[in-house]
Amino acid sequence: MTSYILPKEMEDYINQNIDTLIDLLVTLCKIPAPSLHEEHRAKFCKEYLESFDAQKVHIDEALNVVYPIGCSEHDEIVIFMAHTDTVFPDTSPMPVTIKDNKIYSPGVGDDTAT
């Protein structure tokens, strides 16, 4: 397993916002998102970004949440991608448990936490 050393600013940000980050992750984990049916999770992500005044956020035909920041036809662009679906076909809320400072939920260690 590769380990990474975060810049101090990132570490400080995480430490200052850990409760918010955990609450967000738990909220995301509870939103059912079976493959090809991740509309609810995509909607949540879009509305979350818009709550911070993000502009031009949209959900494309493949249910990707797209947030173009400073993009134009002539710029090189950087893409940050993560999938929102889980491999679990269930459309009911997923169980989330926190024990010994670890979060347990279907898909929590997948891109949900990224």
Secondary structure, 3 states (H helix, E strand, C coil): CCCCCCCHHHHHHHHHCHHHHHHHHHHHHHCCCECCCCHHHHHHHHHHHHCCCCCCCEECCCCCEECCCCCCCCCCCCCCCCCCCECCCCCCCCCCEEECCEEECCCCCCHHHC
